[in-house]
Amino acid sequence: MVRLTDSDGVSGLGEAAPTGPITGDTSASIRYAIENVIGPKLKGLSLANPEQLKTTIEAP
């Protein structure tokens, strides 16, 4: 489970399953992606606009 909280105190939950044999994802690779790839993209955005979050996360 992943919990994000924005600067207004709004929280959201998500999940990221480490299914190594299927996707190659491990707990460590998911944590790295959240902390170093996805997290920095989301910094400063509001959780109140999930479509913007999705678009931002999917952008290269």
Backbone as XML, in Angstrom:
<?xml version="1.0"?>
<chain id="A" units="angstrom">
  <residue number="1" name="MET">
    <atom name="N" x="0.846" y="-1.184" z="0.000"/>
    <atom name="CA" x="0.000" y="0.000" z="0.000"/>
    <atom name="C" x="0.884" y="1.236" z="0.000"/>
  </residue>
  <residue number="2" name="VAL">
    <atom name="N" x="0.386" y="2.230" z="-0.714"/>
    <atom name="CA" x="1.079" y="3.506" z="-0.801"/>
    <atom name="C" x="0.105" y="4.591" z="-0.390"/>
  </residue>
  <residue number="3" name="ARG">
    <atom name="N" x="0.550" y="5.471" z="0.491"/>
    <atom name="CA" x="-0.285" y="6.604" z="0.912"/>
    <atom name="C" x="0.434" y="7.885" z="0.519"/>
  </residue>
  <residue number="4" name="LEU">
    <atom name="N" x="-0.267" y="8.759" z="-0.187"/>
    <atom name="CA" x="0.247" y="10.078" z="-0.522"/>
    <atom name="C" x="-0.552" y="11.103" z="0.259"/>
  </residue>
  <residue number="5" name="THR">
    <atom name="N" x="0.135" y="12.113" z="0.759"/>
    <atom name="CA" x="-0.531" y="13.201" z="1.462"/>
    <atom name="C" x="-0.011" y="14.506" z="0.889"/>
  </residue>
  <residue number="6" name="ASP">
    <atom name="N" x="-0.938" y="15.366" z="0.462"/>
    <atom name="CA" x="-0.491" y="16.641" z="-0.107"/>
    <atom name="C" x="-0.327" y="17.690" z="0.981"/>
  </residue>
  <residue number="7" name="SER">
    <atom name="N" x="0.121" y="18.867" z="0.595"/>
    <atom name="CA" x="0.411" y="19.919" z="1.572"/>
    <atom name="C" x="-0.836" y="20.438" z="2.272"/>
  </residue>
  <residue number="8" name="ASP">
    <atom name="N" x="-2.027" y="20.144" z="1.723"/>
    <atom name="CA" x="-3.282" y="20.536" z="2.368"/>
    <atom name="C" x="-3.773" y="19.465" z="3.332"/>
  </residue>
  <residue number="9" name="GLY">
    <atom name="N" x="-3.046" y="18.356" z="3.434"/>
    <atom name="CA" x="-3.436" y="17.279" z="4.330"/>
    <atom name="C" x="-4.362" y="16.260" z="3.688"/>
  </residue>
  <residue number="10" name="VAL">
    <atom name="N" x="-4.635" y="16.400" z="2.382"/>
    <atom name="CA" x="-5.480" y="15.442" z="1.676"/>
    <atom name="C" x="-4.657" y="14.195" z="1.391"/>
  </residue>
  <residue number="11" name="SER">
    <atom name="N" x="-5.212" y="13.018" z="1.738"/>
    <atom name="CA" x="-4.498" y="11.754" z="1.542"/>
    <atom name="C" x="-5.184" y="10.895" z="0.498"/>
  </residue>
  <residue number="12" name="GLY">
    <atom name="N" x="-4.388" y="10.075" z="-0.141"/>
    <atom name="CA" x="-4.909" y="9.106" z="-1.093"/>
    <atom name="C" x="-4.148" y="7.807" z="-0.944"/>
  </residue>
  <residue number="13" name="LEU">
    <atom name="N" x="-4.817" y="6.687" z="-1.210"/>
    <atom name="CA" x="-4.194" y="5.372" z="-1.106"/>
    <atom name="C" x="-4.076" y="4.733" z="-2.472"/>
  </residue>
  <residue number="14" name="GLY">
    <atom name="N" x="-3.062" y="3.924" z="-2.626"/>
    <atom name="CA" x="-2.872" y="3.172" z="-3.853"/>
    <atom name="C" x="-2.147" y="1.884" z="-3.518"/>
  </residue>
  <residue number="15" name="GLU">
    <atom name="N" x="-1.879" y="1.110" z="-4.535"/>
    <atom name="CA" x="-1.144" y="-0.125" z="-4.295"/>
    <atom name="C" x="-0.167" y="-0.370" z="-5.423"/>
  </residue>
  <residue number="16" name="ALA">
    <atom name="N" x="0.880" y="-1.071" z="-5.083"/>
    <atom name="CA" x="1.892" y="-1.454" z="-6.060"/>
    <atom name="C" x="2.385" y="-2.834" z="-5.644"/>
  </residue>
  <residue number="17" name="ALA">
    <atom name="N" x="1.967" y="-3.832" z="-6.360"/>
    <atom name="CA" x="2.295" y="-5.216" z="-5.990"/>
    <atom name="C" x="3.623" y="-5.643" z="-6.606"/>
  </residue>
  <residue number="18" name="PRO">
    <atom name="N" x="4.545" y="-6.128" z="-5.777"/>
    <atom name="CA" x="5.817" y="-6.624" z="-6.293"/>
    <atom name="C" x="5.661" y="-8.040" z="-6.851"/>
  </residue>
  <residue number="19" name="THR">
    <atom name="N" x="5.360" y="-8.131" z="-8.115"/>
    <atom name="CA" x="5.151" y="-9.435" z="-8.760"/>
    <atom name="C" x="6.346" y="-9.749" z="-9.653"/>
  </residue>
  <residue number="20" name="GLY">
    <atom name="N" x="7.487" y="-9.963" z="-9.017"/>
    <atom name="CA" x="8.746" y="-10.179" z="-9.707"/>
    <atom name="C" x="8.710" y="-11.149" z="-10.871"/>
  </residue>
  <residue number="21" name="PRO">
    <atom name="N" x="8.157" y="-12.360" z="-10.683"/>
    <atom name="CA" x="8.161" y="-13.322" z="-11.792"/>
    <atom name="C" x="7.334" y="-12.869" z="-13.003"/>
  </residue>
  <residue number="22" name="ILE">
    <atom name="N" x="6.362" y="-11.999" z="-12.787"/>
    <atom name="CA" x="5.492" y="-11.561" z="-13.875"/>
    <atom name="C" x="5.972" y="-10.244" z="-14.484"/>
  </residue>
  <residue number="23" name="THR">
    <atom name="N" x="6.219" y="-9.248" z="-13.645"/>
    <atom name="CA" x="6.556" y="-7.910" z="-14.137"/>
    <atom name="C" x="8.015" y="-7.525" z="-13.922"/>
  </residue>
  <residue number="24" name="GLY">
    <atom name="N" x="8.704" y="-8.267" z="-13.082"/>
    <atom name="CA" x="10.075" y="-7.913" z="-12.737"/>
    <atom name="C" x="10.156" y="-6.936" z="-11.583"/>
  </residue>
  <residue number="25" name="ASP">
    <atom name="N" x="9.005" y="-6.469" z="-11.094"/>
    <atom name="CA" x="8.988" y="-5.514" z="-9.991"/>
    <atom name="C" x="9.269" y="-6.207" z="-8.666"/>
  </residue>
  <residue number="26" name="THR">
    <atom name="N" x="10.088" y="-5.565" z="-7.845"/>
    <atom name="CA" x="10.350" y="-6.023" z="-6.488"/>
    <atom name="C" x="9.937" y="-4.911" z="-5.538"/>
  </residue>
  <residue number="27" name="SER">
    <atom name="N" x="9.872" y="-5.198" z="-4.265"/>
    <atom name="CA" x="9.566" y="-4.146" z="-3.284"/>
    <atom name="C" x="10.584" y="-3.022" z="-3.391"/>
  </residue>
  <residue number="28" name="ALA">
    <atom name="N" x="11.853" y="-3.381" z="-3.582"/>
    <atom name="CA" x="12.911" y="-2.365" z="-3.677"/>
    <atom name="C" x="12.755" y="-1.510" z="-4.932"/>
  </residue>
  <residue number="29" name="SER">
    <atom name="N" x="12.417" y="-2.122" z="-6.076"/>
    <atom name="CA" x="12.284" y="-1.336" z="-7.308"/>
    <atom name="C" x="11.055" y="-0.425" z="-7.254"/>
  </residue>
  <residue number="30" name="ILE">
    <atom name="N" x="9.996" y="-0.902" z="-6.620"/>
    <atom name="CA" x="8.797" y="-0.068" z="-6.472"/>
    <atom name="C" x="9.093" y="1.116" z="-5.564"/>
  </residue>
  <residue number="31" name="ARG">
    <atom name="N" x="9.761" y="0.858" z="-4.451"/>
    <atom name="CA" x="10.117" y="1.938" z="-3.525"/>
    <atom name="C" x="11.000" y="2.971" z="-4.230"/>
  </residue>
  <residue number="32" name="TYR">
    <atom name="N" x="11.983" y="2.491" z="-5.001"/>
    <atom name="CA" x="12.865" y="3.396" z="-5.740"/>
    <atom name="C" x="12.047" y="4.263" z="-6.703"/>
  </residue>
  <residue number="33" name="ALA">
    <atom name="N" x="11.143" y="3.636" z="-7.453"/>
    <atom name="CA" x="10.331" y="4.381" z="-8.423"/>
    <atom name="C" x="9.479" y="5.441" z="-7.746"/>
  </residue>
  <residue number="34" name="ILE">
    <atom name="N" x="8.901" y="5.095" z="-6.618"/>
    <atom name="CA" x="8.053" y="6.056" z="-5.900"/>
    <atom name="C" x="8.889" y="7.220" z="-5.381"/>
  </residue>
  <residue number="35" name="GLU">
    <atom name="N" x="10.028" y="6.905" z="-4.756"/>
    <atom name="CA" x="10.831" y="7.942" z="-4.120"/>
    <atom name="C" x="11.649" y="8.779" z="-5.102"/>
  </residue>
  <residue number="36" name="ASN">
    <atom name="N" x="12.063" y="8.190" z="-6.231"/>
    <atom name="CA" x="13.012" y="8.877" z="-7.107"/>
    <atom name="C" x="12.483" y="9.232" z="-8.493"/>
  </residue>
  <residue number="37" name="VAL">
    <atom name="N" x="11.388" y="8.618" z="-8.916"/>
    <atom name="CA" x="10.854" y="8.886" z="-10.253"/>
    <atom name="C" x="9.467" y="9.525" z="-10.156"/>
  </residue>
  <residue number="38" name="ILE">
    <atom name="N" x="8.537" y="8.833" z="-9.525"/>
    <atom name="CA" x="7.155" y="9.314" z="-9.455"/>
    <atom name="C" x="6.994" y="10.442" z="-8.439"/>
  </residue>
  <residue number="39" name="GLY">
    <atom name="N" x="7.533" y="10.260" z="-7.247"/>
    <atom name="CA" x="7.389" y="11.252" z="-6.183"/>
    <atom name="C" x="7.805" y="12.652" z="-6.596"/>
  </residue>
  <residue number="40" name="PRO">
    <atom name="N" x="9.003" y="12.808" z="-7.169"/>
    <atom name="CA" x="9.415" y="14.153" z="-7.574"/>
    <atom name="C" x="8.492" y="14.788" z="-8.620"/>
  </residue>
  <residue number="41" name="LYS">
    <atom name="N" x="7.892" y="13.988" z="-9.482"/>
    <atom name="CA" x="6.948" y="14.522" z="-10.474"/>
    <atom name="C" x="5.691" y="15.067" z="-9.808"/>
  </residue>
  <residue number="42" name="LEU">
    <atom name="N" x="5.288" y="14.454" z="-8.699"/>
    <atom name="CA" x="4.040" y="14.836" z="-8.043"/>
    <atom name="C" x="4.202" y="15.969" z="-7.048"/>
  </residue>
  <residue number="43" name="LYS">
    <atom name="N" x="5.424" y="16.271" z="-6.669"/>
    <atom name="CA" x="5.659" y="17.305" z="-5.666"/>
    <atom name="C" x="5.037" y="18.620" z="-6.113"/>
  </residue>
  <residue number="44" name="GLY">
    <atom name="N" x="4.219" y="19.188" z="-5.250"/>
    <atom name="CA" x="3.569" y="20.455" z="-5.531"/>
    <atom name="C" x="2.194" y="20.331" z="-6.162"/>
  </residue>
  <residue number="45" name="LEU">
    <atom name="N" x="1.795" y="19.110" z="-6.555"/>
    <atom name="CA" x="0.474" y="18.922" z="-7.152"/>
    <atom name="C" x="-0.554" y="18.578" z="-6.076"/>
  </residue>
  <residue number="46" name="SER">
    <atom name="N" x="-1.801" y="18.867" z="-6.359"/>
    <atom name="CA" x="-2.886" y="18.562" z="-5.434"/>
    <atom name="C" x="-3.466" y="17.183" z="-5.738"/>
  </residue>
  <residue number="47" name="LEU">
    <atom name="N" x="-3.789" y="16.450" z="-4.682"/>
    <atom name="CA" x="-4.447" y="15.159" z="-4.850"/>
    <atom name="C" x="-5.905" y="15.322" z="-5.260"/>
  </residue>
  <residue number="48" name="ALA">
    <atom name="N" x="-6.404" y="16.548" z="-5.247"/>
    <atom name="CA" x="-7.796" y="16.801" z="-5.604"/>
    <atom name="C" x="-8.043" y="16.673" z="-7.104"/>
  </residue>
  <residue number="49" name="ASN">
    <atom name="N" x="-6.977" y="16.559" z="-7.904"/>
    <atom name="CA" x="-7.125" y="16.457" z="-9.356"/>
    <atom name="C" x="-6.465" y="15.160" z="-9.830"/>
  </residue>
  <residue number="50" name="PRO">
    <atom name="N" x="-7.134" y="14.013" z="-9.652"/>
    <atom name="CA" x="-6.514" y="12.730" z="-9.985"/>
    <atom name="C" x="-6.161" y="12.577" z="-11.460"/>
  </residue>
  <residue number="51" name="GLU">
    <atom name="N" x="-6.903" y="13.206" z="-12.357"/>
    <atom name="CA" x="-6.572" y="13.093" z="-13.780"/>
    <atom name="C" x="-5.232" y="13.771" z="-14.074"/>
  </residue>
  <residue number="52" name="GLN">
    <atom name="N" x="-4.985" y="14.902" z="-13.457"/>
    <atom name="CA" x="-3.700" y="15.571" z="-13.631"/>
    <atom name="C" x="-2.577" y="14.711" z="-13.068"/>
  </residue>
  <residue number="53" name="LEU">
    <atom name="N" x="-2.804" y="14.082" z="-11.936"/>
    <atom name="CA" x="-1.791" y="13.195" z="-11.336"/>
    <atom name="C" x="-1.469" y="12.041" z="-12.278"/>
  </residue>
  <residue number="54" name="LYS">
    <atom name="N" x="-2.494" y="11.434" z="-12.833"/>
    <atom name="CA" x="-2.313" y="10.299" z="-13.741"/>
    <atom name="C" x="-1.515" y="10.725" z="-14.971"/>
  </residue>
  <residue number="55" name="THR">
    <atom name="N" x="-1.888" y="11.850" z="-15.560"/>
    <atom name="CA" x="-1.190" y="12.362" z="-16.738"/>
    <atom name="C" x="0.266" y="12.654" z="-16.413"/>
  </residue>
  <residue number="56" name="THR">
    <atom name="N" x="0.513" y="13.242" z="-15.263"/>
    <atom name="CA" x="1.875" y="13.586" z="-14.842"/>
    <atom name="C" x="2.710" y="12.337" z="-14.628"/>
  </residue>
  <residue number="57" name="ILE">
    <atom name="N" x="2.140" y="11.329" z="-13.973"/>
    <atom name="CA" x="2.874" y="10.096" z="-13.698"/>
    <atom name="C" x="3.221" y="9.382" z="-15.011"/>
  </residue>
  <residue number="58" name="GLU">
    <atom name="N" x="2.316" y="9.396" z="-15.968"/>
    <atom name="CA" x="2.521" y="8.672" z="-17.226"/>
    <atom name="C" x="3.416" y="9.410" z="-18.214"/>
  </residue>
  <residue number="59" name="ALA">
    <atom name="N" x="3.684" y="10.703" z="-17.970"/>
    <atom name="CA" x="4.540" y="11.469" z="-18.877"/>
    <atom name="C" x="5.984" y="10.991" z="-18.767"/>
  </residue>
  <residue number="60" name="PRO">
    <atom name="N" x="6.697" y="10.981" z="-19.894"/>
    <atom name="CA" x="8.108" y="10.545" z="-19.852"/>
    <atom name="C" x="8.996" y="11.484" z="-19.068"/>
  </residue>
</chain>
